[in-house]
Amino acid sequence: MTIRKGVDWGEPGRPPAGLRWFDDDSSASDALNEGATVLGLTHGDMARTLGAGRASSSVEFSLDVMRLSDNHSRSTFALSHVVVRRRRLGWWFGGVTVVMNAQYLGTWDVAPRGHPNDGRAEQFVVDPTMPLRQRLAARRRLPLGSHLPHPKIASSSARHLSVQVPPKARIDIDGRCWFVNEANESFTVVVEVVPDAITVWTLGADQELPLSP
């Protein structure tokens, strides 16, 4: 069930035997695309969002995922985040679009008001005209989640989002390049949130991974 305001989230328990554990977002999203619906996370942006290692025991979470599709019949799942930017120097020049299911992107607290089980994704769109000096200032504030509001950064939250991919832009999914638009025209990627799609386990403080059978 999608999380509701005022309701506790996450259930302490014992992970199932034989559970596959992942220490980064990209390998976990690979498992999603292979059909996995139950997985464990030790590190990465989603693990940090879930507070991995902070509880006293293992915790079970119900989690949304993002499903991407475009008009070229490509499709994939994303666990934590989707980034569209110029192939070269994309953070510093041109437009940037970030769609977040997790709260964090590396050391950046990109979506402090988001939640990975609220049935929605958080979208942030950097205006192509945003000056370099302002980008540098926003970058300094990102680790603290204080980069918003900003007149050159639009934010929204929805279950269905349309993302424009300009020519020569790259699409990164969970920290790995998924596709580079080598064409001379833009195309659209649709991001759909799939609520309660998977079950994720995290380890508690000082817990070690179970030994493989």
C-alpha positions in Angstrom: 0.0 0.0 0.0 1.3 3.4 -0.9 2.5 5.4 2.1 0.1 7.8 3.7 0.8 10.8 5.8 1.2 10.0 9.5 1.7 6.2 8.9 4.9 4.5 9.8 6.9 3.0 7.0 9.1 -0.1 7.1 8.7 -3.3 9.1 11.5 -4.8 11.1 12.0 -8.5 10.4 14.3 -11.2 9.1 15.2 -11.1 5.4 14.3 -14.3 3.4 16.9 -16.9 2.9 18.8 -16.6 -0.4 18.0 -12.9 -0.8 20.2 -11.2 -3.4 22.0 -8.1 -1.9 23.2 -5.2 -4.0 25.7 -2.5 -3.0 24.9 0.1 -5.7 21.8 1.3 -7.6 22.8 0.3 -11.1 23.2 -3.4 -10.2 19.9 -3.3 -8.3 18.1 -1.8 -11.3 19.7 -4.5 -13.5 17.9 -7.0 -11.3 14.6 -5.2 -11.7 15.0 -5.5 -15.4 15.6 -9.2 -15.0 12.3 -9.6 -13.2 13.4 -9.4 -9.5 10.7 -8.1 -7.1 12.4 -8.7 -3.8 16.0 -7.6 -3.2 18.4 -6.3 -0.5 20.3 -3.0 -0.5 23.5 -2.4 1.4 24.8 0.8 -0.2 23.8 3.3 -2.9 21.4 6.3 -3.1 18.2 4.3 -2.4 19.9 2.4 0.5 20.8 5.8 2.0 17.2 7.1 1.4 15.9 4.1 3.3 18.3 4.7 6.2 20.3 1.5 5.7 22.5 0.8 8.7 20.7 3.2 11.0 18.1 0.8 12.5 19.0 -1.9 15.0 17.7 -4.7 12.8 16.8 -5.5 9.2 13.9 -3.6 7.8 11.4 -4.5 5.0 10.1 -1.8 2.8 7.5 -1.6 0.0 8.9 0.5 -2.8 7.8 2.2 -6.0 9.9 1.9 -9.1 10.0 4.0 -12.3 9.3 2.6 -15.7 10.7 4.4 -18.7 9.6 4.2 -22.3 10.1 6.2 -25.5 8.7 6.3 -29.1 11.6 4.1 -30.3 10.3 1.1 -28.4 13.0 1.3 -25.7 11.9 0.6 -22.2 13.6 0.0 -18.8 13.1 0.2 -15.1 14.8 2.7 -12.8 15.2 2.3 -9.0 16.5 5.7 -7.8 17.0 8.4 -10.4 17.0 9.4 -14.1 19.2 12.2 -15.4 19.1 13.9 -18.8 21.9 16.3 -19.7 24.3 17.3 -22.4 26.8 14.6 -23.2 29.7 16.9 -22.4 29.8 19.3 -19.4 26.1 18.7 -19.0 25.9 19.8 -15.4 27.4 23.2 -16.2 25.8 24.1 -19.6 22.5 23.6 -21.2 19.3 22.1 -19.8 19.3 19.4 -17.1 16.3 17.2 -16.1 16.5 15.0 -13.0 13.7 12.6 -12.0 14.0 11.2 -8.5 12.5 8.2 -6.7 15.3 8.2 -4.1 16.1 11.3 -2.1 19.8 11.4 -2.9 22.0 11.5 -6.0 25.5 10.8 -4.8 26.4 13.4 -2.1 23.5 15.6 -3.2 20.2 15.8 -1.3 18.2 16.5 -4.5 14.6 15.6 -3.4 14.3 16.2 0.4 10.6 16.3 0.2 10.2 13.2 -2.0 9.4 9.7 -0.8 10.1 6.4 -2.6 6.7 4.9 -1.8 4.3 7.8 -2.3 3.3 6.9 -5.8 5.0 9.9 -7.4 8.4 10.9 -8.7 10.0 14.3 -8.2 11.1 16.1 -11.3 13.6 19.0 -11.4 14.3 20.9 -14.6 17.3 23.3 -14.9 16.7 26.1 -17.4 19.3 26.0 -20.2 20.0 29.7 -19.6 21.0 29.3 -15.9 24.4 30.9 -15.6 27.4 29.0 -14.5 27.9 31.0 -11.4 24.3 30.2 -10.3 24.9 26.5 -11.0 28.0 26.5 -8.9 26.1 28.2 -6.0 23.3 25.6 -6.3 25.9 22.8 -6.3 27.3 24.0 -3.0 23.8 23.9 -1.5 22.8 20.5 -2.9 24.4 18.4 -0.1 22.1 20.2 2.4 19.0 20.0 0.2 18.7 23.8 0.2 19.0 24.4 -3.6 15.3 25.2 -3.9 13.5 27.4 -4.5 15.4 28.9 -7.5 13.9 30.8 -10.4 16.0 28.8 -12.9 15.0 25.4 -11.4 11.4 24.1 -11.9 10.2 21.3 -9.8 7.1 19.1 -10.0 5.8 15.8 -8.6 3.6 13.3 -10.5 3.0 9.7 -11.3 3.4 10.3 -15.0 6.1 12.6 -16.4 7.3 13.5 -19.9 11.0 14.2 -20.3 12.4 15.9 -23.4 15.8 14.5 -24.6 17.5 17.0 -26.8 20.1 16.1 -29.5 23.5 15.1 -28.1 22.0 14.5 -24.7 22.6 11.4 -22.6 20.2 9.6 -20.3 21.7 8.2 -17.1 19.7 5.7 -15.1 20.8 4.9 -11.6 24.3 6.3 -12.3 24.8 4.5 -15.6 24.4 5.8 -19.1 21.3 4.2 -20.7 21.2 6.0 -24.1 22.8 8.9 -26.0 20.6 10.8 -28.5 22.8 11.0 -31.6 19.9 12.2 -33.7 19.4 15.9 -34.7 16.0 16.1 -33.1 14.6 15.7 -29.7 12.4 12.9 -28.5 10.3 12.2 -25.4 10.8 9.7 -22.6 7.8 8.9 -20.5 8.4 8.1 -16.9 5.7 6.2 -15.1 5.8 5.4 -11.4 4.7 1.8 -10.6 3.5 1.9 -7.0 4.4 -0.9 -4.5 6.3 -2.6 -7.3 9.0 -4.3 -5.2 10.0 -5.3 -1.7 13.4 -4.0 -0.4 15.3 -5.1 2.7 18.1 -3.2 4.4 20.5 -4.3 7.1 20.6 -2.9 10.6 23.6 -1.3 12.3 26.5 -3.7 12.7 24.7 -6.5 10.8 26.6 -8.5 8.3 25.4 -10.0 5.1 24.1 -13.6 5.5 26.5 -16.2 4.2 25.5 -17.8 0.9 24.1 -21.3 1.3 
